[in-house]
């Protein structure tokens, strides 16, 4: 789960990406949405400044982190994403 970190409140995990462009972010989010729906576990998806995307995971029912959050994070890490070139 490379790149995931606890949020300052300690109740969520978050990962940030710099994608190639706006469309790359939307394509990535579509893949995440498909996965999340299949898993029945829905993350918070954020897109800012047309190429900065981030995802936060937490279990709403318990108001914090559960094993399912880490499982979904690992699955998200396996999804293809078009990143911004260095």
Secondary structure as a PSIPRED ss2 file (coil, helix, strand):
# PSIPRED VFORMAT (PSIPRED V4.0)

   1 X C   1.000  0.000  0.000
   2 X C   1.000  0.000  0.000
   3 X C   1.000  0.000  0.000
   4 X C   1.000  0.000  0.000
   5 X E   0.000  0.000  1.000
   6 X E   0.000  0.000  1.000
   7 X C   1.000  0.000  0.000
   8 X C   1.000  0.000  0.000
   9 X C   1.000  0.000  0.000
  10 X C   1.000  0.000  0.000
  11 X C   1.000  0.000  0.000
  12 X C   1.000  0.000  0.000
  13 X E   0.000  0.000  1.000
  14 X E   0.000  0.000  1.000
  15 X E   0.000  0.000  1.000
  16 X E   0.000  0.000  1.000
  17 X E   0.000  0.000  1.000
  18 X E   0.000  0.000  1.000
  19 X E   0.000  0.000  1.000
  20 X C   1.000  0.000  0.000
  21 X C   1.000  0.000  0.000
  22 X H   0.000  1.000  0.000
  23 X H   0.000  1.000  0.000
  24 X H   0.000  1.000  0.000
  25 X H   0.000  1.000  0.000
  26 X H   0.000  1.000  0.000
  27 X H   0.000  1.000  0.000
  28 X H   0.000  1.000  0.000
  29 X H   0.000  1.000  0.000
  30 X H   0.000  1.000  0.000
  31 X H   0.000  1.000  0.000
  32 X H   0.000  1.000  0.000
  33 X H   0.000  1.000  0.000
  34 X H   0.000  1.000  0.000
  35 X H   0.000  1.000  0.000
  36 X H   0.000  1.000  0.000
  37 X H   0.000  1.000  0.000
  38 X H   0.000  1.000  0.000
  39 X H   0.000  1.000  0.000
  40 X C   1.000  0.000  0.000
  41 X C   1.000  0.000  0.000
  42 X C   1.000  0.000  0.000
  43 X C   1.000  0.000  0.000
  44 X E   0.000  0.000  1.000
  45 X E   0.000  0.000  1.000
  46 X E   0.000  0.000  1.000
  47 X E   0.000  0.000  1.000
  48 X E   0.000  0.000  1.000
  49 X C   1.000  0.000  0.000
  50 X C   1.000  0.000  0.000
  51 X C   1.000  0.000  0.000
  52 X E   0.000  0.000  1.000
  53 X E   0.000  0.000  1.000
  54 X E   0.000  0.000  1.000
  55 X E   0.000  0.000  1.000
  56 X E   0.000  0.000  1.000
  57 X E   0.000  0.000  1.000
  58 X C   1.000  0.000  0.000
  59 X E   0.000  0.000  1.000
  60 X C   1.000  0.000  0.000
  61 X C   1.000  0.000  0.000
  62 X C   1.000  0.000  0.000
  63 X C   1.000  0.000  0.000
  64 X E   0.000  0.000  1.000
  65 X C   1.000  0.000  0.000
  66 X C   1.000  0.000  0.000
  67 X H   0.000  1.000  0.000
  68 X H   0.000  1.000  0.000
  69 X H   0.000  1.000  0.000
  70 X H   0.000  1.000  0.000
  71 X H   0.000  1.000  0.000
  72 X H   0.000  1.000  0.000
  73 X H   0.000  1.000  0.000
  74 X H   0.000  1.000  0.000
  75 X H   0.000  1.000  0.000
  76 X H   0.000  1.000  0.000
  77 X H   0.000  1.000  0.000
  78 X C   1.000  0.000  0.000
  79 X C   1.000  0.000  0.000
  80 X C   1.000  0.000  0.000
  81 X C   1.000  0.000  0.000
  82 X C   1.000  0.000  0.000
  83 X E   0.000  0.000  1.000
  84 X C   1.000  0.000  0.000
  85 X C   1.000  0.000  0.000
  86 X C   1.000  0.000  0.000
